[in-house]
């Protein structure tokens, strides 16, 4: 990063739990970025973050946008059900946008967000920070180098713990309209990793259950997938692990090697073995595993660095809107399959889930 490069000016909309990762990264001094303002409809949250980071705070993002025409990027970390509304409204100011995962809860909303940003000549990036974990990046490089050969199977497991208090701290948690269940929220990153490594999905079957939580949505889900390559996939996600988080993991099996990445946040290489060894293989576990403070990991900073590079150098970002939409198409198909009793469906399956309000 050149010291001559102008810092992009950021604002963060939504000062809830996940915003801390964005605010800390933007204020770290390690990015070519400057935090200019924060906003939240809850005045106490906006005030708390604004005072902590010593920037102006607002409860109305339109007021913020009007008072800060110098902004380059608006980082949206509001409840998922509001993402489409907020992206479309903010796109009218012609500023680039970062939106937290999942991009939205409906494929149609994703399409509307993409169209609004196209119309207003701004770029839309979707947060998938786990793609930037050291362990994940190492496995991706091995994949791109052809070290796995023909892929056989990919598996993700999210075994985390959320209690009733977690869902009751905000009235939008655990609702179909604003949140979605474990597949949409906690495990959407891992589902993204599965398709990023294994490629397009051909068919899938899914079952969901609400076992321990008093919520509208699922707290547990399992699915089997078949990829267009012919490889198979397994997806397991729950927030009903007790008494505490167990793992967030990714396993990749190919004809020439296998890798397992585990830890709480896909942050540690647990197994790395290939038929054709390289000198670097012996150092992989130590060099590419990280300790993490929580399930968010350390990926937000390199993710935002990628966004900044994409904007300043006018090059593609790793996770722009089409990749975010792809994730919602897969999630929609999983919910459709579960609703149909585990029937096999394709991504983008046109069934309207009026019961769930997903589509």
C-alpha positions as CSV (number, residue, x, y, z in Angstrom):
1,X,0.0,0.0,0.0
2,X,1.5,3.3,-1.0
3,X,1.8,6.0,1.6
4,X,0.7,8.4,-1.1
5,X,-2.6,6.7,-1.5
6,X,-5.6,8.7,-0.3
7,X,-7.5,7.1,2.5
8,X,-11.0,6.1,1.7
9,X,-13.6,7.6,4.0
10,X,-16.0,5.1,5.6
11,X,-19.2,5.4,7.6
12,X,-20.7,2.4,9.5
13,X,-24.5,2.1,9.6
14,X,-25.7,-0.3,12.3
15,X,-23.8,-0.3,15.7
16,X,-24.8,-3.8,17.0
17,X,-22.7,-6.8,17.8
18,X,-20.9,-7.3,14.5
19,X,-20.1,-3.6,13.9
20,X,-17.2,-3.9,16.4
21,X,-15.2,-5.9,13.9
22,X,-15.7,-3.3,11.2
23,X,-15.0,-0.3,13.5
24,X,-11.9,-1.9,15.0
25,X,-10.5,-2.7,11.5
26,X,-11.3,0.7,10.1
27,X,-9.7,2.4,13.1
28,X,-6.7,0.1,13.3
29,X,-4.3,2.2,11.3
30,X,-3.6,-0.9,9.2
31,X,-5.9,0.0,6.3
32,X,-6.0,2.9,3.9
33,X,-9.2,4.0,5.5
34,X,-10.6,6.7,7.7
35,X,-13.7,6.3,9.8
36,X,-15.8,9.4,9.4
37,X,-19.2,8.7,11.1
38,X,-21.4,6.0,12.6
39,X,-25.2,5.6,12.6
40,X,-27.8,3.5,14.4
41,X,-31.5,4.1,15.0
42,X,-30.9,3.3,18.6
43,X,-29.4,6.5,19.9
44,X,-27.5,4.9,22.8
45,X,-25.7,2.5,20.5
46,X,-24.8,5.3,18.0
47,X,-23.6,7.5,20.8
48,X,-21.5,4.7,22.4
49,X,-19.7,3.9,19.2
50,X,-19.3,7.5,18.1
51,X,-17.8,8.5,21.4
52,X,-15.5,5.5,21.6
53,X,-14.1,6.1,18.1
54,X,-14.3,9.9,18.4
55,X,-16.5,10.4,15.3
56,X,-19.9,12.1,14.8
57,X,-22.9,9.8,15.4
58,X,-26.4,9.8,13.9
59,X,-29.7,8.1,14.2
60,X,-30.7,8.9,10.6
61,X,-28.4,7.7,7.8
62,X,-29.9,10.3,5.4
63,X,-28.8,13.1,7.7
64,X,-25.4,11.5,8.0
65,X,-25.1,11.2,4.2
66,X,-26.1,14.8,3.7
67,X,-23.6,16.1,6.3
68,X,-20.7,13.9,5.0
69,X,-20.6,14.2,1.2
70,X,-16.9,13.3,1.4
71,X,-17.8,9.7,2.2
72,X,-16.4,7.0,-0.2
73,X,-17.9,3.9,1.3
74,X,-20.8,3.1,3.6
75,X,-20.5,-0.1,5.6
76,X,-23.9,-1.6,6.5
77,X,-24.2,-3.8,9.5
78,X,-27.9,-3.6,10.2
79,X,-30.3,-6.6,10.7
80,X,-30.4,-8.7,7.6
81,X,-34.0,-8.1,6.9
82,X,-33.2,-4.4,6.4
83,X,-30.2,-4.9,4.1
84,X,-32.1,-4.4,0.8
85,X,-34.0,-1.3,2.1
86,X,-30.8,0.3,3.4
87,X,-28.6,-0.6,0.4
88,X,-31.2,0.7,-2.1
89,X,-31.6,4.0,-0.2
90,X,-27.9,4.6,0.4
91,X,-27.0,3.7,-3.2
92,X,-28.8,6.9,-4.3
93,X,-26.0,8.9,-2.9
94,X,-23.6,7.2,-5.3
95,X,-21.2,5.9,-2.6
96,X,-19.7,2.4,-2.7
97,X,-21.4,0.0,-0.2
98,X,-20.2,-2.9,2.0
99,X,-23.0,-5.0,3.4
100,X,-22.7,-7.7,6.1
101,X,-23.7,-11.3,5.5
102,X,-26.1,-12.6,4.5
103,X,-26.7,-10.1,1.6
104,X,-30.4,-10.4,2.1
105,X,-33.1,-13.0,2.9
106,X,-34.7,-13.1,-0.5
107,X,-33.2,-13.6,-4.0
108,X,-35.5,-10.9,-5.3
109,X,-34.0,-8.4,-2.8
110,X,-30.5,-9.3,-3.9
111,X,-31.5,-8.5,-7.5
112,X,-33.0,-5.2,-6.5
113,X,-29.9,-4.3,-4.6
114,X,-27.7,-5.1,-7.5
115,X,-29.8,-3.1,-9.9
116,X,-29.9,-0.1,-7.6
117,X,-26.1,0.0,-7.3
118,X,-25.8,-0.5,-11.1
119,X,-28.2,2.4,-11.7
120,X,-26.4,4.7,-9.2
121,X,-22.9,3.7,-10.4
122,X,-21.6,2.3,-7.1
123,X,-20.2,-1.0,-6.2
124,X,-21.7,-3.4,-3.7
125,X,-19.5,-5.8,-1.6
126,X,-20.8,-8.6,0.7
127,X,-18.9,-9.6,3.8
128,X,-17.5,-13.1,3.7
129,X,-14.5,-12.6,6.0
130,X,-13.7,-16.3,6.5
131,X,-12.4,-16.5,2.9
132,X,-9.5,-14.4,4.2
133,X,-8.5,-16.7,7.1
134,X,-4.9,-17.8,6.7
135,X,-5.9,-21.5,6.7
136,X,-8.6,-21.0,4.2
137,X,-6.4,-19.0,1.9
138,X,-3.7,-21.7,2.0
139,X,-6.3,-24.4,1.1
140,X,-7.6,-22.2,-1.7
141,X,-4.1,-21.8,-3.2
142,X,-3.7,-25.6,-3.1
143,X,-7.0,-26.0,-4.9
144,X,-6.1,-23.5,-7.6
145,X,-2.7,-25.2,-8.0
146,X,-4.5,-28.5,-8.8
147,X,-3.1,-30.2,-5.7
148,X,-6.4,-31.9,-4.8
149,X,-7.0,-33.4,-8.2
150,X,-10.6,-34.5,-8.7
151,X,-12.6,-33.4,-5.7
152,X,-14.4,-36.2,-3.9
153,X,-16.2,-34.6,-1.0
154,X,-16.5,-31.4,1.0
155,X,-17.9,-31.1,4.5
156,X,-18.7,-28.1,6.8
157,X,-19.7,-28.3,10.4
158,X,-20.9,-25.5,12.5
159,X,-21.4,-26.6,16.1
160,X,-21.9,-23.4,18.1
161,X,-23.9,-22.5,21.2
162,X,-26.5,-19.8,21.4
163,X,-28.9,-19.6,24.3
164,X,-32.4,-18.1,24.6
165,X,-30.9,-14.9,26.0
166,X,-29.0,-14.4,22.8
167,X,-32.2,-14.4,20.8
168,X,-34.0,-12.2,23.2
169,X,-31.4,-9.4,23.4
170,X,-32.9,-7.9,20.2
171,X,-36.5,-8.4,19.0
172,X,-35.4,-9.2,15.4
173,X,-33.3,-12.2,16.3
174,X,-34.8,-15.5,15.4
175,X,-37.4,-14.1,13.1
176,X,-38.1,-15.0,9.4
177,X,-38.6,-11.4,8.5
178,X,-35.3,-10.0,9.7
179,X,-32.9,-12.8,10.7
180,X,-33.4,-16.3,9.5
181,X,-32.1,-19.3,11.3
182,X,-28.7,-21.0,11.8
183,X,-28.3,-21.6,8.1
184,X,-28.9,-17.9,7.2
185,X,-26.9,-16.4,10.0
186,X,-24.2,-18.4,11.8
187,X,-23.5,-20.9,9.1
188,X,-23.9,-18.8,5.9
189,X,-20.1,-18.2,5.9
190,X,-19.4,-21.9,6.0
191,X,-21.9,-22.6,3.3
192,X,-20.2,-20.0,1.2
193,X,-16.8,-21.7,1.8
194,X,-18.3,-25.1,0.7
195,X,-19.5,-23.8,-2.6
196,X,-16.4,-21.6,-3.1
197,X,-14.2,-24.7,-2.9
198,X,-16.5,-27.3,-4.4
199,X,-18.1,-25.3,-7.2
200,X,-21.7,-25.1,-8.5
201,X,-24.4,-27.2,-6.9
202,X,-26.5,-29.6,-8.9
203,X,-29.0,-30.9,-6.3
204,X,-29.5,-30.8,-2.5
205,X,-31.6,-32.2,0.2
206,X,-32.1,-30.6,3.6
207,X,-33.8,-31.2,6.9
208,X,-34.2,-28.6,9.7
209,X,-35.4,-28.6,13.3
210,X,-35.8,-26.3,16.2
211,X,-34.7,-28.3,19.1
212,X,-33.7,-26.1,22.0
213,X,-34.6,-22.5,21.2
214,X,-38.0,-20.8,21.4
215,X,-37.7,-19.0,18.1
216,X,-39.5,-19.0,14.7
217,X,-36.6,-20.3,12.7
218,X,-34.4,-23.4,12.8
219,X,-31.7,-23.9,15.4
220,X,-30.3,-27.0,13.6
221,X,-30.0,-28.2,10.0
222,X,-28.3,-30.9,8.0
223,X,-28.0,-31.2,4.2
224,X,-26.5,-33.4,1.6
225,X,-25.4,-31.8,-1.7
226,X,-24.2,-33.1,-5.1
227,X,-22.0,-30.7,-7.1
228,X,-22.0,-30.3,-10.8
229,X,-18.5,-31.9,-10.8
230,X,-20.0,-35.1,-9.4
231,X,-18.5,-34.6,-5.9
232,X,-20.6,-34.8,-2.8
233,X,-21.0,-32.4,0.1
234,X,-22.3,-32.5,3.6
235,X,-23.5,-29.5,5.6
236,X,-24.2,-29.6,9.3
237,X,-25.1,-26.5,11.4
238,X,-26.5,-26.0,14.9
239,X,-26.5,-23.4,17.6
240,X,-27.8,-26.0,20.0
241,X,-24.4,-27.3,21.0
242,X,-24.1,-27.4,24.8
243,X,-22.6,-26.1,26.9
244,X,-20.4,-24.0,24.6
245,X,-19.1,-23.6,21.0
246,X,-17.3,-26.7,19.6
247,X,-16.2,-26.0,16.1
248,X,-16.6,-24.3,12.8
249,X,-14.8,-26.5,10.3
250,X,-14.2,-27.3,6.6
251,X,-13.0,-30.6,5.2
252,X,-11.8,-31.1,1.6
253,X,-11.1,-34.5,0.2
254,X,-9.6,-35.0,-3.3
255,X,-8.0,-37.8,-5.2
256,X,-4.5,-36.4,-4.5
257,X,-4.9,-35.0,-1.0
258,X,-7.0,-33.9,1.9
259,X,-7.2,-30.9,4.2
260,X,-9.2,-30.3,7.3
261,X,-9.6,-26.8,8.8
262,X,-11.1,-26.5,12.2
263,X,-11.1,-24.4,15.3
264,X,-14.1,-22.2,16.4
265,X,-13.9,-20.1,13.2
266,X,-12.3,-22.2,10.4
267,X,-9.0,-20.9,11.8
268,X,-6.7,-23.9,12.4
269,X,-5.2,-26.4,10.0
270,X,-5.9,-29.8,11.6
271,X,-4.9,-32.0,8.7
272,X,-2.8,-31.2,5.6
273,X,-1.6,-34.1,3.5
274,X,-1.0,-34.5,-0.2
275,X,0.4,-37.4,-2.3
276,X,2.8,-35.0,-3.9
277,X,4.5,-33.3,-1.0
278,X,6.2,-29.9,-1.2
279,X,8.8,-28.4,1.2
280,X,6.2,-25.9,2.5
281,X,3.8,-28.6,3.6
282,X,5.7,-29.3,6.8
283,X,5.2,-25.7,7.9
284,X,1.6,-25.4,7.0
285,X,0.0,-26.0,10.4
286,X,2.2,-23.5,12.2
287,X,2.4,-20.9,9.4
288,X,-1.3,-20.8,8.6
289,X,-3.2,-21.5,11.8
290,X,-4.4,-18.6,14.0
291,X,-5.8,-18.2,17.5
292,X,-9.1,-16.2,17.4
293,X,-10.8,-14.3,20.2
294,X,-14.3,-15.4,19.1
295,X,-16.2,-17.0,16.2
296,X,-15.8,-13.9,14.0
297,X,-12.1,-14.6,13.7
298,X,-9.6,-12.1,12.2
299,X,-11.0,-11.9,8.7
300,X,-12.7,-8.5,8.7
301,X,-9.4,-6.5,8.3
302,X,-8.1,-8.4,5.3
303,X,-11.6,-8.5,3.8
304,X,-11.9,-4.7,4.0
305,X,-8.3,-4.4,2.7
306,X,-9.6,-6.3,-0.4
307,X,-12.5,-3.9,-0.8
308,X,-10.2,-0.9,-0.6
309,X,-7.9,-2.4,-3.1
310,X,-10.7,-3.2,-5.5
311,X,-12.0,0.4,-5.3
312,X,-8.7,2.2,-5.5
313,X,-7.3,0.0,-8.2
314,X,-10.5,-0.5,-10.1
315,X,-10.2,-4.2,-10.0
316,X,-12.7,-7.0,-9.0
317,X,-13.2,-7.6,-5.3
318,X,-13.2,-11.2,-4.0
319,X,-16.8,-11.0,-2.8
320,X,-19.0,-8.6,-4.7
321,X,-22.7,-8.7,-5.0
322,X,-23.1,-11.7,-7.5
323,X,-21.2,-13.9,-5.0
324,X,-23.4,-12.7,-2.2
325,X,-26.5,-13.4,-4.3
326,X,-25.3,-16.9,-5.0
327,X,-25.2,-17.7,-1.3
328,X,-28.9,-16.6,-1.0
329,X,-29.9,-18.7,-3.9
330,X,-28.4,-21.8,-2.2
331,X,-29.9,-20.9,1.2
332,X,-33.3,-20.4,-0.5
333,X,-33.0,-23.9,-2.0
334,X,-32.1,-25.4,1.3
335,X,-35.1,-23.9,3.0
336,X,-37.3,-25.0,0.0
337,X,-36.0,-28.5,0.4
338,X,-36.6,-28.6,4.1
339,X,-40.1,-27.2,3.6
340,X,-40.9,-29.9,1.0
341,X,-39.8,-32.6,3.4
342,X,-36.3,-33.1,2.2
343,X,-37.1,-33.3,-1.5
344,X,-34.3,-32.7,-4.0
345,X,-34.3,-29.2,-5.5
346,X,-32.0,-27.0,-7.6
347,X,-30.6,-23.5,-6.7
348,X,-33.2,-20.9,-7.7
349,X,-36.0,-23.4,-7.5
350,X,-39.2,-21.3,-8.2
351,X,-41.4,-22.5,-5.4
352,X,-42.7,-19.6,-3.4
353,X,-42.3,-20.2,0.3
354,X,-45.3,-18.1,1.6
355,X,-45.1,-20.0,4.9
356,X,-41.6,-18.9,5.5
357,X,-41.5,-15.6,3.7
358,X,-38.2,-16.5,2.3
359,X,-38.7,-15.7,-1.4
